[in-house]
Amino acid sequence: MNKGELINAVAKVVSSKKEAQAAVDCVLSEITGALEKNEAVQLVGFGTFKVNKRSAREGRNPQTGETMHIAEKMVPKFVPGKALKDAVNT
């Protein structure tokens, strides 16, 4: 399922496709905004979106084999909730 298909699914529940698009865009925007502020977003039964720090490390350029420094960075992470895990493993 892509974003357009998700909007169409939400449109079946709300009154119009325009409202569905606004709802989906709002949810994604709010999750992104919370992660930018380093806040976790917990959706009970679905899962948790959070930010993890990936430490700096030494890597290797696969083309040249040359060692290179990879800087520390923050990365988004999703941890599925129990209900989602159970739904997938039925």
Stockholm file with secondary structure:
# STOCKHOLM 1.0

chainA/1-90         MNKGELINAVAKVVSSKKEAQAAVDCVLSEITGALEKNEAVQLVGFGTFKVNKRSAREGRNPQTGETMHIAEKMVPKFVPGKALKDAVNT
#=GR chainA/1-90 SS CCHHHHHHHHHTTSSCHHHHHHHHHHHHHHHHHHHHTTCCEEETTTEEEEEEEECCEEEECTTTCCEEEECCEEEEEEEECHHHHHHHTC
#=GC SS_cons        CCHHHHHHHHHTTSSCHHHHHHHHHHHHHHHHHHHHTTCCEEETTTEEEEEEEECCEEEECTTTCCEEEECCEEEEEEEECHHHHHHHTC
//
